[in-house]
Every structure is written in structure tokens, then in C-alpha cells.
Amino acid sequence: MRHLAADKYEVYSAGVEPSRIHPMSVLVMNEIGIDISQQSSDDVNDYLNTGIDIVISVCDHAAQTCPTFPGNVQRIHWGLKDPFHGWDVDETKLPDYRNTRDDLKQRIQDFLSSQA
């Protein structure tokens, strides 16, 4: 979202169970020219009172457990397939990460088109 619409949206990335950025995610994003190696995995609770007006969840667990943001917040859920198979870098799993990346990119593009 930052790569495609940082001029229109202030984008935050957070989770209900934050940990770290998976090295396989870094690899597949680098393939399309996006460096996420310095990104962090933040706790969604850190953003509750920041005036966020759109919350997009990308996994079913997050959709069910995400706290309620105050105010008039548009909630969108995209049930993406989680490519996680452990923390090892396993090139045989790259297609799973690529599929999730491409699915997410398409959904972001569709969202941006619907907002225009």
C-alpha cells in the first residue's frame, strides 16, 4: 500500500500477534522492487487512538480478534492464505509467498480503484 498510494494514505502495518518480518517476505518483495527489510511488526493496539479511519485485516484470525477502533472506521477484510511454514528460508516455499504477495497487490489495486 505504501508503494502504491503513500501520496494518498498514511499507511501503518500492525498485527494482533506481532513478531518479525519473515525473510521470505523480504525476498519476494525485493523481486518486485520493494524493500521491506527495515519494516517492523507492530502491535495493533499501538494505533488505536491515532485517528485511523480504514482498517484492513488480511487474515481470518486478525479479523476476529482485532480490537475496535474508536470513531467511524471502515473495516475491510481480505482473507489471504498465510504462506508461513516456519522461519526457515526454503526456496521450495517461494511460490506460496509469491502467490500471497500477488493476491495482496491485486486487492490493494482494486481497493485504490474503488476509492478513486
C-alpha positions as CSV (number, residue, x, y, z in Angstrom):
1,M,0.0,0.0,0.0
2,R,2.8,2.4,0.8
3,H,4.4,1.7,-2.6
4,L,1.2,2.3,-4.5
5,A,-0.5,5.0,-2.5
6,A,1.7,6.7,0.0
7,D,0.7,10.0,-1.5
8,K,-3.0,9.3,-0.7
9,Y,-2.8,7.3,2.5
10,E,-0.8,7.2,5.7
11,V,-0.1,3.5,5.9
12,Y,0.5,1.5,9.1
13,S,1.2,-2.2,9.4
14,A,0.3,-3.9,12.6
15,G,-0.8,-7.2,13.9
16,V,-2.8,-8.8,16.7
17,E,0.2,-11.1,17.4
18,P,3.2,-9.1,16.1
19,S,6.6,-10.8,15.8
20,R,9.1,-10.1,13.0
21,I,9.2,-9.7,9.2
22,H,9.8,-13.1,7.6
23,P,12.9,-13.3,5.4
24,M,10.9,-15.0,2.7
25,S,8.6,-12.0,2.6
26,V,11.6,-9.7,2.2
27,L,12.8,-11.9,-0.7
28,V,9.6,-11.9,-2.7
29,M,9.0,-8.2,-2.2
30,N,12.6,-7.4,-3.4
31,E,11.7,-9.3,-6.5
32,I,9.2,-6.6,-7.4
33,G,11.5,-3.7,-6.3
34,I,10.1,-3.1,-2.8
35,D,12.4,-3.2,0.2
36,I,10.6,-4.2,3.4
37,S,13.7,-5.3,5.2
38,Q,13.6,-2.3,7.6
39,Q,9.8,-2.7,8.3
40,S,8.7,-3.7,11.8
41,S,5.8,-5.8,13.1
42,D,3.9,-3.5,15.4
43,D,1.1,-4.2,17.8
44,V,-2.3,-3.1,16.5
45,N,-3.1,-1.7,20.0
46,D,-0.4,0.9,19.5
47,Y,-2.6,2.5,16.8
48,L,-6.0,2.5,18.5
49,N,-6.1,6.3,19.2
50,T,-4.3,7.6,16.2
51,G,-7.4,8.6,14.1
52,I,-7.3,5.7,11.7
53,D,-10.4,5.6,9.6
54,I,-9.8,2.4,7.5
55,V,-8.7,-0.9,8.9
56,I,-7.8,-3.7,6.5
57,S,-7.3,-7.2,8.0
58,V,-5.6,-9.8,5.9
59,C,-6.2,-13.0,7.8
60,D,-9.2,-14.5,9.5
61,H,-7.7,-14.6,13.0
62,A,-6.9,-10.9,12.8
63,A,-10.5,-10.1,11.6
64,Q,-11.9,-12.0,14.6
65,T,-9.5,-10.6,17.2
66,C,-8.7,-7.1,16.1
67,P,-9.7,-4.5,18.7
68,T,-12.4,-2.0,17.8
69,F,-11.0,1.3,16.7
70,P,-12.9,4.4,18.0
71,G,-14.9,6.6,15.7
72,N,-16.3,6.0,12.3
73,V,-13.9,3.3,11.0
74,Q,-14.3,1.4,7.7
75,R,-13.4,-2.2,8.3
76,I,-12.3,-4.3,5.3
77,H,-11.3,-8.0,5.4
78,W,-9.2,-9.8,2.9
79,G,-8.9,-13.5,3.8
80,L,-5.4,-14.1,2.4
81,K,-3.8,-17.5,2.5
82,D,-0.9,-17.3,5.0
83,P,2.3,-18.6,3.4
84,F,4.0,-19.2,6.7
85,H,5.6,-22.6,7.1
86,G,8.2,-21.8,9.8
87,W,11.0,-19.4,10.0
88,D,13.5,-21.2,7.7
89,V,14.3,-19.8,4.3
90,D,13.1,-22.6,2.0
91,E,13.1,-21.8,-1.7
92,T,10.5,-24.5,-2.4
93,K,8.0,-22.3,-0.4
94,L,8.7,-19.2,-2.5
95,P,5.6,-19.8,-4.8
96,D,3.4,-19.6,-1.7
97,Y,4.9,-16.3,-0.7
98,R,4.7,-15.0,-4.3
99,N,1.0,-16.0,-4.6
100,T,0.2,-14.2,-1.4
101,R,2.2,-11.1,-2.5
102,D,0.4,-11.0,-5.9
103,D,-3.0,-11.6,-4.3
104,L,-2.4,-8.7,-1.9
105,K,-1.1,-6.4,-4.6
106,Q,-4.2,-7.1,-6.7
107,R,-6.5,-6.4,-3.8
108,I,-4.7,-3.2,-3.0
109,Q,-5.0,-2.1,-6.6
110,D,-8.8,-3.0,-6.6
111,F,-9.2,-1.1,-3.4
112,L,-7.5,2.0,-4.7
113,S,-9.6,1.9,-7.9
114,S,-12.7,1.7,-5.9
115,Q,-11.7,4.8,-3.9
116,A,-11.0,6.9,-6.9
